[in-house]
Amino acid sequence: MSAVTKFFFRMPYPSQTTGSIIRWWEARRLAYNLAVGSTGLMTLAIANLIAALPPSPVHLGAPLALVVVYAVLANLCFCLGPIVDTLVCRRFGPNYSAVGPTIFRYGFAFAVGLTLLPIPIALVGWGVRVLHLIG
């Protein structure tokens, strides 16, 4: 089994304890934070680069308070994962043990995608500046 498969999937077990579910999620929190954080740094750099392009370059800077709030909210959303995973496993049994890793995969992709969202917004802003200059 590859490292990516081990990271995004969990072997089905006949009975999952609450502790084992939480450990599975917490073993992935650091990687999740590193992925979302590094994506955020890259997004800030690219958005600032796009904003600095002529015509009419603007200085965006790094909104530190917004970055901290985003990081806290991303981790709060992450915390919902093991809660939902545990509730589903308790309510529906081991046949639904794939729900947790599925929630993790979709949440991971959503968090990284949401973190990349300022790049196309910055591109649209640059396009508006160019169209304003032309028109």
Secondary structure, 3 states (H helix, E strand, C coil): CCHHHHHHCCCCCCCCCHHHHHHHHHHHHHHHHHHHHHHHHHHHHHHHHHHCCCCCCCCCCCCHHHHHHHHHHHHHHHHHHHHHHHHHHHHHCHHHCCHHHHHHHHHHHHHHHHHHCHHHHHHHHHHHHHHHHHC
